[in-house]
Amino acid sequence: MLKPHPTVLRRLVEEYETLTAAPATAPESRIADVAYTLCVSTGTRDVGMALATARAWLTPDGRDTAAAAPAAV
């Protein structure tokens, strides 16, 4: 499976967290769309697992962890 670009992944996580922080003002269909896209992007079926996977793939500053890791020799 190919990982999504870190920028896209970070935006999905941020948007999902924003939408679920104020569910009364967010349309349920938008929350479902973002959750589905996040799940597909991470290859999981559970939103909680998708969020955990996405966060594990990103460094605190939003870069891809593979790019942040030193190259293996």
Gaussian input, Z-matrix of N, CA and C with variables (Angstrom, degrees):
# hf/3-21g

backbone

0 1
 N
 C     1     B1
 C     2     B2     1     A1
 N     3     B3     2     A2     1     D1
 C     4     B4     3     A3     2     D2
 C     5     B5     4     A4     3     D3
 N     6     B6     5     A5     4     D4
 C     7     B7     6     A6     5     D5
 C     8     B8     7     A7     6     D6
 N     9     B9     8     A8     7     D7
 C    10    B10     9     A9     8     D8
 C    11    B11    10    A10     9     D9
 N    12    B12    11    A11    10    D10
 C    13    B13    12    A12    11    D11
 C    14    B14    13    A13    12    D12
 N    15    B15    14    A14    13    D13
 C    16    B16    15    A15    14    D14
 C    17    B17    16    A16    15    D15
 N    18    B18    17    A17    16    D16
 C    19    B19    18    A18    17    D17
 C    20    B20    19    A19    18    D18
 N    21    B21    20    A20    19    D19
 C    22    B22    21    A21    20    D20
 C    23    B23    22    A22    21    D21
 N    24    B24    23    A23    22    D22
 C    25    B25    24    A24    23    D23
 C    26    B26    25    A25    24    D24
 N    27    B27    26    A26    25    D25
 C    28    B28    27    A27    26    D26
 C    29    B29    28    A28    27    D27
 N    30    B30    29    A29    28    D28
 C    31    B31    30    A30    29    D29
 C    32    B32    31    A31    30    D30
 N    33    B33    32    A32    31    D31
 C    34    B34    33    A33    32    D32
 C    35    B35    34    A34    33    D33
 N    36    B36    35    A35    34    D34
 C    37    B37    36    A36    35    D35
 C    38    B38    37    A37    36    D36
 N    39    B39    38    A38    37    D37
 C    40    B40    39    A39    38    D38
 C    41    B41    40    A40    39    D39
 N    42    B42    41    A41    40    D40
 C    43    B43    42    A42    41    D41
 C    44    B44    43    A43    42    D42
 N    45    B45    44    A44    43    D43
 C    46    B46    45    A45    44    D44
 C    47    B47    46    A46    45    D45
 N    48    B48    47    A47    46    D46
 C    49    B49    48    A48    47    D47
 C    50    B50    49    A49    48    D48
 N    51    B51    50    A50    49    D49
 C    52    B52    51    A51    50    D50
 C    53    B53    52    A52    51    D51
 N    54    B54    53    A53    52    D52
 C    55    B55    54    A54    53    D53
 C    56    B56    55    A55    54    D54
 N    57    B57    56    A56    55    D55
 C    58    B58    57    A57    56    D56
 C    59    B59    58    A58    57    D57
 N    60    B60    59    A59    58    D58
 C    61    B61    60    A60    59    D59
 C    62    B62    61    A61    60    D60
 N    63    B63    62    A62    61    D61
 C    64    B64    63    A63    62    D62
 C    65    B65    64    A64    63    D63
 N    66    B66    65    A65    64    D64
 C    67    B67    66    A66    65    D65
 C    68    B68    67    A67    66    D66
 N    69    B69    68    A68    67    D67
 C    70    B70    69    A69    68    D68
 C    71    B71    70    A70    69    D69
 N    72    B72    71    A71    70    D70
 C    73    B73    72    A72    71    D71
 C    74    B74    73    A73    72    D72
 N    75    B75    74    A74    73    D73
 C    76    B76    75    A75    74    D74
 C    77    B77    76    A76    75    D75
 N    78    B78    77    A77    76    D76
 C    79    B79    78    A78    77    D77
 C    80    B80    79    A79    78    D78
 N    81    B81    80    A80    79    D79
 C    82    B82    81    A81    80    D80
 C    83    B83    82    A82    81    D81
 N    84    B84    83    A83    82    D82
 C    85    B85    84    A84    83    D83
 C    86    B86    85    A85    84    D84
 N    87    B87    86    A86    85    D85
 C    88    B88    87    A87    86    D86
 C    89    B89    88    A88    87    D87
 N    90    B90    89    A89    88    D88
 C    91    B91    90    A90    89    D89
 C    92    B92    91    A91    90    D90
 N    93    B93    92    A92    91    D91
 C    94    B94    93    A93    92    D92
 C    95    B95    94    A94    93    D93
 N    96    B96    95    A95    94    D94
 C    97    B97    96    A96    95    D95
 C    98    B98    97    A97    96    D96
 N    99    B99    98    A98    97    D97
 C   100   B100    99    A99    98    D98
 C   101   B101   100   A100    99    D99
 N   102   B102   101   A101   100   D100
 C   103   B103   102   A102   101   D101
 C   104   B104   103   A103   102   D102
 N   105   B105   104   A104   103   D103
 C   106   B106   105   A105   104   D104
 C   107   B107   106   A106   105   D105
 N   108   B108   107   A107   106   D106
 C   109   B109   108   A108   107   D107
 C   110   B110   109   A109   108   D108
 N   111   B111   110   A110   109   D109
 C   112   B112   111   A111   110   D110
 C   113   B113   112   A112   111   D111
 N   114   B114   113   A113   112   D112
 C   115   B115   114   A114   113   D113
 C   116   B116   115   A115   114   D114
 N   117   B117   116   A116   115   D115
 C   118   B118   117   A117   116   D116
 C   119   B119   118   A118   117   D117
 N   120   B120   119   A119   118   D118
 C   121   B121   120   A120   119   D119
 C   122   B122   121   A121   120   D120
 N   123   B123   122   A122   121   D121
 C   124   B124   123   A123   122   D122
 C   125   B125   124   A124   123   D123
 N   126   B126   125   A125   124   D124
 C   127   B127   126   A126   125   D125
 C   128   B128   127   A127   126   D126
 N   129   B129   128   A128   127   D127
 C   130   B130   129   A129   128   D128
 C   131   B131   130   A130   129   D129
 N   132   B132   131   A131   130   D130
 C   133   B133   132   A132   131   D131
 C   134   B134   133   A133   132   D132
 N   135   B135   134   A134   133   D133
 C   136   B136   135   A135   134   D134
 C   137   B137   136   A136   135   D135
 N   138   B138   137   A137   136   D136
 C   139   B139   138   A138   137   D137
 C   140   B140   139   A139   138   D138
 N   141   B141   140   A140   139   D139
 C   142   B142   141   A141   140   D140
 C   143   B143   142   A142   141   D141
 N   144   B144   143   A143   142   D142
 C   145   B145   144   A144   143   D143
 C   146   B146   145   A145   144   D144
 N   147   B147   146   A146   145   D145
 C   148   B148   147   A147   146   D146
 C   149   B149   148   A148   147   D147
 N   150   B150   149   A149   148   D148
 C   151   B151   150   A150   149   D149
 C   152   B152   151   A151   150   D150
 N   153   B153   152   A152   151   D151
 C   154   B154   153   A153   152   D152
 C   155   B155   154   A154   153   D153
 N   156   B156   155   A155   154   D154
 C   157   B157   156   A156   155   D155
 C   158   B158   157   A157   156   D156
 N   159   B159   158   A158   157   D157
 C   160   B160   159   A159   158   D158
 C   161   B161   160   A160   159   D159
 N   162   B162   161   A161   160   D160
 C   163   B163   162   A162   161   D161
 C   164   B164   163   A163   162   D162
 N   165   B165   164   A164   163   D163
 C   166   B166   165   A165   164   D164
 C   167   B167   166   A166   165   D165
 N   168   B168   167   A167   166   D166
 C   169   B169   168   A168   167   D167
 C   170   B170   169   A169   168   D168
 N   171   B171   170   A170   169   D169
 C   172   B172   171   A171   170   D170
 C   173   B173   172   A172   171   D171
 N   174   B174   173   A173   172   D172
 C   175   B175   174   A174   173   D173
 C   176   B176   175   A175   174   D174
 N   177   B177   176   A176   175   D175
 C   178   B178   177   A177   176   D176
 C   179   B179   178   A178   177   D177
 N   180   B180   179   A179   178   D178
 C   181   B181   180   A180   179   D179
 C   182   B182   181   A181   180   D180
 N   183   B183   182   A182   181   D181
 C   184   B184   183   A183   182   D182
 C   185   B185   184   A184   183   D183
 N   186   B186   185   A185   184   D184
 C   187   B187   186   A186   185   D185
 C   188   B188   187   A187   186   D186
 N   189   B189   188   A188   187   D187
 C   190   B190   189   A189   188   D188
 C   191   B191   190   A190   189   D189
 N   192   B192   191   A191   190   D190
 C   193   B193   192   A192   191   D191
 C   194   B194   193   A193   192   D192
 N   195   B195   194   A194   193   D193
 C   196   B196   195   A195   194   D194
 C   197   B197   196   A196   195   D195
 N   198   B198   197   A197   196   D196
 C   199   B199   198   A198   197   D197
 C   200   B200   199   A199   198   D198
 N   201   B201   200   A200   199   D199
 C   202   B202   201   A201   200   D200
 C   203   B203   202   A202   201   D201
 N   204   B204   203   A203   202   D202
 C   205   B205   204   A204   203   D203
 C   206   B206   205   A205   204   D204
 N   207   B207   206   A206   205   D205
 C   208   B208   207   A207   206   D206
 C   209   B209   208   A208   207   D207
 N   210   B210   209   A209   208   D208
 C   211   B211   210   A210   209   D209
 C   212   B212   211   A211   210   D210
 N   213   B213   212   A212   211   D211
 C   214   B214   213   A213   212   D212
 C   215   B215   214   A214   213   D213
 N   216   B216   215   A215   214   D214
 C   217   B217   216   A216   215   D215
 C   218   B218   217   A217   216   D216

   B1=1.4441
   B2=1.5235
   B3=1.3016
   B4=1.4574
   B5=1.5238
   B6=1.3236
   B7=1.4599
   B8=1.5218
   B9=1.3383
   B10=1.4682
   B11=1.5286
   B12=1.3084
   B13=1.4691
   B14=1.5295
   B15=1.3414
   B16=1.4614
   B17=1.5208
   B18=1.3171
   B19=1.4638
   B20=1.5192
   B21=1.3127
   B22=1.4642
   B23=1.5182
   B24=1.3156
   B25=1.4557
   B26=1.5232
   B27=1.3368
   B28=1.4671
   B29=1.5232
   B30=1.3312
   B31=1.4758
   B32=1.5244
   B33=1.3213
   B34=1.4715
   B35=1.5203
   B36=1.3259
   B37=1.4722
   B38=1.5232
   B39=1.3232
   B40=1.4691
   B41=1.5216
   B42=1.3289
   B43=1.4571
   B44=1.5246
   B45=1.3263
   B46=1.4689
   B47=1.5236
   B48=1.3286
   B49=1.4624
   B50=1.5269
   B51=1.3200
   B52=1.4632
   B53=1.5213
   B54=1.3261
   B55=1.4671
   B56=1.5164
   B57=1.3193
   B58=1.4643
   B59=1.5265
   B60=1.3318
   B61=1.4619
   B62=1.5265
   B63=1.3180
   B64=1.4644
   B65=1.5288
   B66=1.3481
   B67=1.4632
   B68=1.5287
   B69=1.3136
   B70=1.4604
   B71=1.5265
   B72=1.3230
   B73=1.4658
   B74=1.5272
   B75=1.3276
   B76=1.4649
   B77=1.5267
   B78=1.3217
   B79=1.4621
   B80=1.5292
   B81=1.3310
   B82=1.4633
   B83=1.5128
   B84=1.3275
   B85=1.4628
   B86=1.5276
   B87=1.3306
   B88=1.4648
   B89=1.5227
   B90=1.3317
   B91=1.4645
   B92=1.5250
   B93=1.3200
   B94=1.4667
   B95=1.5231
   B96=1.3200
   B97=1.4705
   B98=1.5302
   B99=1.3185
   B100=1.4635
   B101=1.5276
   B102=1.3258
   B103=1.4705
   B104=1.5274
   B105=1.3287
   B106=1.4648
   B107=1.5288
   B108=1.3236
   B109=1.4611
   B110=1.5223
   B111=1.3150
   B112=1.4560
   B113=1.5288
   B114=1.3144
   B115=1.4656
   B116=1.5268
   B117=1.3051
   B118=1.4650
   B119=1.5280
   B120=1.3180
   B121=1.4590
   B122=1.5255
   B123=1.3216
   B124=1.4650
   B125=1.5221
   B126=1.3187
   B127=1.4575
   B128=1.5103
   B129=1.3244
   B130=1.4598
   B131=1.5245
   B132=1.3272
   B133=1.4658
   B134=1.5229
   B135=1.3039
   B136=1.4589
   B137=1.5297
   B138=1.3124
   B139=1.4647
   B140=1.5276
   B141=1.3100
   B142=1.4669
   B143=1.5182
   B144=1.3239
   B145=1.4632
   B146=1.5285
   B147=1.3294
   B148=1.4664
   B149=1.5241
   B150=1.3250
   B151=1.4688
   B152=1.5242
   B153=1.3275
   B154=1.4623
   B155=1.5252
   B156=1.3183
   B157=1.4610
   B158=1.5266
   B159=1.3242
   B160=1.4636
   B161=1.5238
   B162=1.3123
   B163=1.4666
   B164=1.5261
   B165=1.3279
   B166=1.4657
   B167=1.5236
   B168=1.3168
   B169=1.4577
   B170=1.5160
   B171=1.3220
   B172=1.4619
   B173=1.5225
   B174=1.3101
   B175=1.4515
   B176=1.5303
   B177=1.3205
   B178=1.4714
   B179=1.5263
   B180=1.3245
   B181=1.4645
   B182=1.5215
   B183=1.3414
   B184=1.4558
   B185=1.5075
   B186=1.3405
   B187=1.4626
   B188=1.5171
   B189=1.3025
   B190=1.4561
   B191=1.5216
   B192=1.3458
   B193=1.4589
   B194=1.5205
   B195=1.3292
   B196=1.4584
   B197=1.5239
   B198=1.3232
   B199=1.4590
   B200=1.5200
   B201=1.3192
   B202=1.4522
   B203=1.5275
   B204=1.3386
   B205=1.4628
   B206=1.5312
   B207=1.3266
   B208=1.4576
   B209=1.5195
   B210=1.3132
   B211=1.4654
   B212=1.5182
   B213=1.3250
   B214=1.4612
   B215=1.5222
   B216=1.3118
   B217=1.4736
   B218=1.5032
   A1=109.19
   A2=116.13
   A3=121.44
   A4=110.07
   A5=116.02
   A6=119.52
   A7=108.72
   A8=116.51
   A9=119.22
   A10=110.12
   A11=114.91
   A12=120.42
   A13=108.07
   A14=118.14
   A15=120.86
   A16=114.16
   A17=117.90
   A18=120.72
   A19=110.52
   A20=116.94
   A21=121.66
   A22=109.97
   A23=116.34
   A24=120.75
   A25=111.26
   A26=116.67
   A27=120.52
   A28=111.05
   A29=117.00
   A30=120.33
   A31=111.31
   A32=117.13
   A33=120.10
   A34=110.76
   A35=116.63
   A36=120.69
   A37=110.09
   A38=116.82
   A39=120.52
   A40=111.53
   A41=116.93
   A42=119.61
   A43=111.26
   A44=117.04
   A45=120.09
   A46=110.44
   A47=116.90
   A48=120.25
   A49=111.35
   A50=117.91
   A51=121.84
   A52=110.87
   A53=116.06
   A54=120.20
   A55=112.07
   A56=117.35
   A57=119.89
   A58=112.49
   A59=117.27
   A60=120.03
   A61=111.01
   A62=116.36
   A63=121.41
   A64=109.15
   A65=117.12
   A66=119.25
   A67=114.13
   A68=117.94
   A69=119.91
   A70=111.58
   A71=116.92
   A72=120.43
   A73=112.70
   A74=117.28
   A75=121.00
   A76=110.19
   A77=117.18
   A78=119.14
   A79=110.34
   A80=116.13
   A81=120.44
   A82=111.99
   A83=116.82
   A84=119.57
   A85=110.97
   A86=117.90
   A87=120.44
   A88=110.48
   A89=116.70
   A90=120.54
   A91=109.42
   A92=116.85
   A93=121.03
   A94=111.43
   A95=117.14
   A96=120.95
   A97=111.54
   A98=116.31
   A99=120.28
   A100=109.95
   A101=117.28
   A102=120.89
   A103=110.46
   A104=116.78
   A105=120.92
   A106=111.08
   A107=117.13
   A108=121.46
   A109=110.62
   A110=117.01
   A111=121.49
   A112=110.75
   A113=116.82
   A114=121.02
   A115=111.37
   A116=117.22
   A117=120.85
   A118=110.04
   A119=117.08
   A120=121.55
   A121=112.82
   A122=116.49
   A123=120.17
   A124=112.72
   A125=117.52
   A126=120.67
   A127=114.25
   A128=117.09
   A129=121.22
   A130=109.90
   A131=115.63
   A132=119.99
   A133=112.52
   A134=116.60
   A135=122.01
   A136=109.02
   A137=116.99
   A138=120.91
   A139=111.16
   A140=117.29
   A141=120.36
   A142=111.60
   A143=116.00
   A144=120.51
   A145=110.66
   A146=116.58
   A147=120.84
   A148=110.43
   A149=116.97
   A150=120.58
   A151=111.20
   A152=116.83
   A153=120.74
   A154=110.92
   A155=116.61
   A156=120.95
   A157=110.45
   A158=116.69
   A159=120.92
   A160=110.41
   A161=117.14
   A162=119.99
   A163=111.12
   A164=116.87
   A165=120.53
   A166=110.99
   A167=117.42
   A168=121.78
   A169=112.99
   A170=117.16
   A171=121.10
   A172=110.71
   A173=116.34
   A174=121.09
   A175=107.26
   A176=118.11
   A177=119.32
   A178=114.04
   A179=117.87
   A180=119.23
   A181=112.18
   A182=117.89
   A183=121.35
   A184=115.82
   A185=117.28
   A186=119.07
   A187=110.09
   A188=116.23
   A189=123.19
   A190=108.64
   A191=118.27
   A192=121.06
   A193=111.23
   A194=119.04
   A195=120.89
   A196=110.45
   A197=117.11
   A198=120.99
   A199=110.92
   A200=117.72
   A201=121.55
   A202=112.24
   A203=116.89
   A204=120.64
   A205=110.12
   A206=116.64
   A207=118.86
   A208=110.19
   A209=115.98
   A210=121.08
   A211=110.34
   A212=116.14
   A213=120.90
   A214=109.20
   A215=115.04
   A216=119.43
   A217=109.12
   D1=137.45
   D2=176.44
   D3=-88.45
   D4=132.08
   D5=177.13
   D6=-76.25
   D7=144.29
   D8=175.80
   D9=-68.88
   D10=160.85
   D11=177.70
   D12=-58.27
   D13=139.49
   D14=-178.48
   D15=-54.60
   D16=-35.76
   D17=179.40
   D18=-63.77
   D19=-43.55
   D20=179.61
   D21=-65.58
   D22=-44.98
   D23=-179.12
   D24=-62.58
   D25=-44.67
   D26=178.86
   D27=-61.17
   D28=-42.05
   D29=179.58
   D30=-64.53
   D31=-38.78
   D32=177.75
   D33=-62.50
   D34=-46.50
   D35=179.94
   D36=-62.10
   D37=-46.57
   D38=-179.39
   D39=-63.05
   D40=-42.71
   D41=-179.34
   D42=-66.34
   D43=-41.86
   D44=178.73
   D45=-61.91
   D46=-45.12
   D47=179.81
   D48=-64.24
   D49=-38.74
   D50=178.30
   D51=-65.34
   D52=-45.63
   D53=-178.97
   D54=-65.03
   D55=-40.46
   D56=-177.68
   D57=-79.98
   D58=-15.61
   D59=176.83
   D60=-71.59
   D61=-30.09
   D62=178.59
   D63=-132.12
   D64=68.22
   D65=-174.67
   D66=-64.28
   D67=-21.35
   D68=-179.75
   D69=-68.89
   D70=-29.14
   D71=-178.82
   D72=-96.35
   D73=-11.36
   D74=-177.96
   D75=-99.15
   D76=134.25
   D77=176.44
   D78=-65.94
   D79=136.13
   D80=-179.68
   D81=-58.62
   D82=-34.37
   D83=-179.39
   D84=-65.25
   D85=-35.55
   D86=179.19
   D87=-69.77
   D88=-41.28
   D89=176.96
   D90=-60.45
   D91=-44.31
   D92=179.65
   D93=-64.20
   D94=-40.30
   D95=179.01
   D96=-62.84
   D97=-45.71
   D98=-179.35
   D99=-67.39
   D100=-41.42
   D101=178.50
   D102=-61.60
   D103=-43.83
   D104=178.91
   D105=-62.40
   D106=-46.36
   D107=-179.86
   D108=-62.71
   D109=-39.91
   D110=177.97
   D111=-63.77
   D112=-43.05
   D113=178.66
   D114=-64.12
   D115=-45.50
   D116=179.54
   D117=-64.33
   D118=-40.49
   D119=-178.32
   D120=-63.91
   D121=-30.62
   D122=-177.81
   D123=-102.76
   D124=-4.99
   D125=177.60
   D126=75.74
   D127=28.02
   D128=178.93
   D129=-122.70
   D130=169.42
   D131=178.01
   D132=-111.08
   D133=-6.44
   D134=-177.32
   D135=-110.74
   D136=130.34
   D137=-177.04
   D138=-63.42
   D139=-41.14
   D140=178.88
   D141=-61.11
   D142=-43.20
   D143=177.78
   D144=-67.00
   D145=-37.20
   D146=178.51
   D147=-63.08
   D148=-43.58
   D149=177.89
   D150=-63.29
   D151=-44.18
   D152=179.31
   D153=-62.58
   D154=-42.33
   D155=179.30
   D156=-64.70
   D157=-45.34
   D158=-179.70
   D159=-61.62
   D160=-42.97
   D161=179.71
   D162=-66.32
   D163=-36.06
   D164=178.46
   D165=-67.04
   D166=-31.07
   D167=179.52
   D168=-76.81
   D169=-16.96
   D170=-176.95
   D171=-110.53
   D172=144.34
   D173=172.67
   D174=-80.98
   D175=168.50
   D176=-179.78
   D177=-56.15
   D178=-29.38
   D179=179.74
   D180=-90.30
   D181=7.40
   D182=173.27
   D183=92.28
   D184=4.25
   D185=178.00
   D186=-84.67
   D187=160.81
   D188=177.18
   D189=-68.15
   D190=132.92
   D191=-179.23
   D192=-65.54
   D193=-30.10
   D194=178.62
   D195=-64.61
   D196=-36.96
   D197=178.67
   D198=-73.64
   D199=-27.88
   D200=-177.94
   D201=-81.79
   D202=-23.01
   D203=-177.71
   D204=-76.12
   D205=145.71
   D206=177.13
   D207=-68.71
   D208=149.32
   D209=-178.90
   D210=-68.33
   D211=139.19
   D212=177.55
   D213=-74.36
   D214=141.53
   D215=-179.33
   D216=-104.90

